[in-house]
Amino acid sequence: MGLATGLFPVAAGFAAGAITAAVFREMIPSSHGHGYADAATAAFLVGFAVLVVVDTVL
């Protein structure tokens, strides 16, 4: 159980980095390249605000 407890933060950090890389490489250029820059930026800001509120409440 000690190894799993110590390994989880590293694995979670790796997973978060992989998702962030996928967003930067695929989703952002795709949304901005097709003329949805304003909607994509607004969705990012709303999503980030929801994340902050949920993190604060929980």
Contacts in CASP RR format, 6 or more apart in sequence:
PFRMAT RR
TARGET T0000
AUTHOR 0000-0000-0000
METHOD contacts of the structure
MODEL  1
MGLATGLFPVAAGFAAGAITAAVFREMIPSSHGHGYADAATAAFLVGFAV
LVVVDTVL
28 40 0 8 1.000
31 37 0 8 1.000
31 39 0 8 1.000
31 40 0 8 1.000
32 40 0 8 1.000
END
